[in-house]
């Protein structure tokens, strides 16, 4: 069924994951109108060749910003058929804001949550301070936790006696935050994910720095799976920072087929 021919329903996608681009392409193909929100111009690049209604660039900081965007769409058109949260599993602030505003405005809202991966080869930690329970004395530990959590991870890893290394993404914000952290300048590498996605560069860093263990987030997706594979193949330890559970009350979906069923079940008045 070509939905667009019938009533051209409009979806607002807040994205911050690879799945955001995949879902946007599929929804367009299935006939939905799409507006996408991303946090930076760099993050908008994959969407620029898609036939979107609009690309909104910049972090949504306040409830008022979100509320005004939804209400303006209702004034100018018939409103969003649904707001879809495809942000990163650790982006708890935006999920909290958007779900709260949507509930207040009686705006249909769906959260995509990546499935939890098998962690049989990993140690699960609730918070970085849990690292102090492990003997990391003189161990070389590679942090793959994102720059937002980098300094906290550095602090507790060092408190456990570890020699700390990290790899970061090749963008100005990541480099700036890493340089302002307490990590030694010789102990981090800047990677382009499009080049390193097969894991060869990460494996080379593990060998170069003689890494004993890796700490990453339980974020699901390709990055977590990559570190599972690397740690198993190179016989090194893996610690996963447990995924936030603040929004377990949100009735989320974990695949595209379920999303489509939910969208079609929303009453269109």
C-alpha positions as CSV (number, residue, x, y, z in Angstrom):
1,X,0.0,0.0,0.0
2,X,1.4,3.4,-0.9
3,X,0.4,5.5,2.2
4,X,1.5,8.7,0.6
5,X,-1.2,8.4,-2.1
6,X,-3.8,8.2,0.6
7,X,-3.1,10.9,3.1
8,X,0.7,11.7,3.1
9,X,1.3,11.1,6.8
10,X,4.3,13.0,8.2
11,X,6.8,11.5,10.6
12,X,9.5,13.3,12.7
13,X,12.6,11.1,13.3
14,X,15.1,12.1,15.9
15,X,18.3,10.3,14.9
16,X,21.7,9.6,16.3
17,X,22.4,6.0,15.2
18,X,23.1,4.1,12.0
19,X,19.5,2.7,12.2
20,X,18.2,6.3,11.8
21,X,19.4,6.5,8.2
22,X,18.3,2.9,7.5
23,X,14.8,3.5,8.9
24,X,14.5,6.9,7.1
25,X,15.3,5.3,3.7
26,X,12.8,2.4,4.3
27,X,10.0,4.7,5.5
28,X,10.4,7.0,2.4
29,X,10.3,3.9,0.2
30,X,7.1,2.8,2.0
31,X,5.5,6.2,1.3
32,X,5.9,8.2,4.4
33,X,6.8,11.9,4.6
34,X,9.9,12.4,6.8
35,X,11.4,15.2,8.8
36,X,14.8,14.3,10.4
37,X,16.5,15.9,13.4
38,X,20.3,15.5,13.8
39,X,22.7,17.1,16.3
40,X,25.3,18.4,13.9
41,X,26.0,19.2,10.3
42,X,28.3,16.3,10.1
43,X,25.5,13.9,11.3
44,X,23.2,15.3,8.5
45,X,25.5,14.2,5.7
46,X,24.0,10.7,5.1
47,X,20.5,12.2,4.9
48,X,21.2,14.9,2.3
49,X,20.6,12.7,-0.7
50,X,17.2,11.5,0.7
51,X,13.9,13.2,-0.4
52,X,13.1,14.5,3.1
53,X,10.6,17.2,4.0
54,X,13.3,18.9,6.1
55,X,16.6,18.2,8.0
56,X,16.7,20.0,11.4
57,X,20.3,20.4,12.5
58,X,21.2,21.1,16.1
59,X,20.6,19.7,19.6
60,X,17.2,20.1,21.0
61,X,17.9,21.5,24.5
62,X,14.6,22.4,26.0
63,X,11.0,21.1,26.3
64,X,9.9,24.4,24.8
65,X,11.8,23.8,21.6
66,X,10.3,20.4,21.2
67,X,6.8,21.6,22.0
68,X,6.9,24.5,19.6
69,X,8.1,22.3,16.8
70,X,5.2,19.9,17.3
71,X,2.6,22.7,17.7
72,X,3.9,24.6,14.6
73,X,3.5,21.5,12.5
74,X,-0.1,21.2,13.7
75,X,-0.8,24.8,12.8
76,X,0.8,24.6,9.3
77,X,-0.3,21.1,8.4
78,X,-2.2,18.3,10.2
79,X,0.7,17.6,12.6
80,X,3.1,14.7,12.9
81,X,1.5,11.3,12.5
82,X,4.2,10.1,15.0
83,X,7.4,11.2,16.6
84,X,10.1,8.4,16.4
85,X,13.1,8.4,18.8
86,X,16.1,6.8,17.1
87,X,18.7,8.4,19.2
88,X,21.6,6.6,20.9
89,X,20.7,4.3,23.8
90,X,22.9,6.5,26.1
91,X,21.2,9.8,25.0
92,X,18.9,9.8,27.9
93,X,18.3,13.5,28.1
94,X,16.7,13.9,24.7
95,X,14.6,10.7,25.2
96,X,13.3,12.1,28.5
97,X,12.4,15.5,27.1
98,X,10.7,14.2,23.9
99,X,8.7,11.5,25.6
100,X,7.5,14.0,28.3
101,X,6.4,16.6,25.8
102,X,4.7,14.0,23.5
103,X,2.7,12.7,26.5
104,X,1.6,16.2,27.4
105,X,0.5,17.0,23.9
106,X,-1.1,13.7,23.2
107,X,1.4,13.2,20.4
108,X,2.0,9.6,19.3
109,X,5.5,8.6,20.2
110,X,7.6,5.5,19.5
111,X,11.1,4.7,20.8
112,X,13.4,2.4,18.9
113,X,15.6,0.4,21.3
114,X,18.4,-1.7,20.0
115,X,18.3,-5.4,21.2
116,X,20.6,-6.3,24.0
117,X,23.5,-8.3,22.7
118,X,24.9,-11.5,24.2
119,X,27.5,-10.5,26.8
120,X,28.8,-14.0,27.6
121,X,32.3,-12.9,27.0
122,X,32.0,-9.6,28.9
123,X,31.9,-8.2,32.4
124,X,28.9,-6.0,32.9
125,X,29.4,-2.9,35.1
126,X,26.6,-0.6,36.3
127,X,28.9,2.5,36.5
128,X,32.6,3.3,35.9
129,X,33.3,3.3,39.6
130,X,32.7,-0.5,39.5
131,X,36.0,-0.8,37.8
132,X,37.6,-0.4,41.2
133,X,36.4,-3.9,42.0
134,X,38.8,-5.3,39.5
135,X,42.6,-5.6,39.7
136,X,43.8,-3.5,36.8
137,X,47.2,-2.8,38.2
138,X,49.7,-2.2,35.3
139,X,47.1,-3.5,32.8
140,X,46.7,-1.6,29.5
141,X,43.1,-0.7,29.1
142,X,41.5,0.7,25.9
143,X,38.5,3.0,26.4
144,X,35.9,3.0,23.6
145,X,33.2,4.8,25.5
146,X,32.7,8.1,23.6
147,X,34.2,11.5,24.6
148,X,31.2,12.4,26.8
149,X,32.2,9.7,29.3
150,X,35.9,9.7,28.6
151,X,37.2,11.6,31.7
152,X,35.1,9.6,34.1
153,X,36.3,6.3,32.6
154,X,39.9,7.6,32.7
155,X,39.6,8.5,36.4
156,X,38.2,5.2,37.6
157,X,40.4,3.1,35.3
158,X,43.5,4.8,36.7
159,X,42.2,4.4,40.3
160,X,42.3,0.7,39.6
161,X,45.9,0.9,38.5
162,X,45.4,0.8,34.7
163,X,47.4,2.4,32.0
164,X,44.8,4.1,29.9
165,X,44.5,4.4,26.1
166,X,41.6,5.4,23.9
167,X,40.5,5.8,20.3
168,X,38.2,8.7,19.3
169,X,36.3,9.7,16.2
170,X,37.8,12.1,13.7
171,X,35.7,15.2,14.4
172,X,36.5,18.6,16.1
173,X,34.4,18.0,19.2
174,X,35.9,14.6,20.0
175,X,39.4,15.9,19.5
176,X,38.8,19.0,21.6
177,X,37.3,17.1,24.5
178,X,40.0,14.4,24.4
179,X,42.8,17.1,24.5
180,X,41.1,18.7,27.5
181,X,41.0,15.4,29.3
182,X,43.8,14.0,31.5
183,X,44.9,11.3,29.0
184,X,48.4,11.4,27.8
185,X,48.7,12.8,24.3
186,X,50.6,9.7,23.1
187,X,47.8,7.4,24.4
188,X,45.0,8.2,22.0
189,X,44.3,7.6,18.3
190,X,42.0,9.5,16.0
191,X,40.0,7.2,13.7
192,X,37.7,7.7,10.8
193,X,34.8,5.1,11.2
194,X,34.3,4.7,7.5
195,X,37.9,3.5,7.3
196,X,38.1,1.5,10.5
197,X,34.7,-0.2,10.4
198,X,36.1,-3.7,9.6
199,X,38.1,-3.6,12.8
200,X,41.6,-3.8,11.3
201,X,42.8,-0.5,12.8
202,X,41.3,-1.3,16.2
203,X,43.1,-4.6,16.2
204,X,46.3,-2.9,15.2
205,X,46.0,-0.5,18.2
206,X,45.4,-3.4,20.5
207,X,48.7,-4.9,19.3
208,X,50.6,-1.6,19.3
209,X,49.6,-0.7,22.9
210,X,49.6,-4.4,24.1
211,X,46.1,-4.0,25.4
212,X,44.8,-6.3,28.1
213,X,41.2,-5.3,28.1
214,X,38.6,-3.0,26.5
215,X,35.9,-0.9,28.1
216,X,32.9,0.1,25.9
217,X,29.2,0.8,26.4
218,X,26.4,-1.7,26.1
219,X,25.0,0.3,23.2
220,X,24.2,-2.5,20.8
221,X,24.8,-2.1,17.1
222,X,27.9,-2.5,15.1
223,X,30.4,-0.9,17.5
224,X,29.6,-3.2,20.4
225,X,29.6,-6.2,18.2
226,X,33.0,-5.2,16.8
227,X,34.5,-5.2,20.3
228,X,32.9,-8.5,21.2
229,X,34.6,-10.1,18.1
230,X,37.9,-8.4,18.7
231,X,38.2,-9.3,22.4
232,X,37.2,-12.9,21.7
233,X,39.6,-13.3,18.7
234,X,42.5,-11.6,20.6
235,X,41.8,-13.3,23.9
236,X,41.5,-10.0,25.9
237,X,38.9,-9.0,28.5
238,X,35.8,-6.8,27.7
239,X,33.9,-4.6,30.2
240,X,30.5,-3.2,29.2
241,X,28.9,-0.2,30.8
242,X,25.3,-1.2,31.3
243,X,22.7,0.5,29.2
244,X,20.6,3.1,31.0
245,X,17.2,1.8,32.1
246,X,15.4,5.1,32.9
247,X,12.9,4.5,30.2
248,X,11.8,0.9,30.6
249,X,8.3,2.3,31.0
250,X,8.3,3.5,27.4
251,X,6.7,0.9,25.1
252,X,9.5,0.6,22.6
253,X,10.2,-1.4,19.5
254,X,13.4,-3.1,18.3
255,X,12.8,-3.7,14.6
256,X,11.4,-2.0,11.5
257,X,8.5,-4.5,11.0
258,X,7.1,-3.7,14.4
259,X,7.5,0.0,13.8
260,X,5.4,-0.2,10.7
261,X,2.7,-2.1,12.5
262,X,2.6,0.5,15.2
263,X,2.5,3.4,12.8
264,X,-0.4,1.8,10.9
265,X,-2.3,1.2,14.1
266,X,-2.3,4.9,15.1
267,X,-5.7,6.5,14.6
268,X,-5.6,9.1,11.8
269,X,-8.3,11.6,12.3
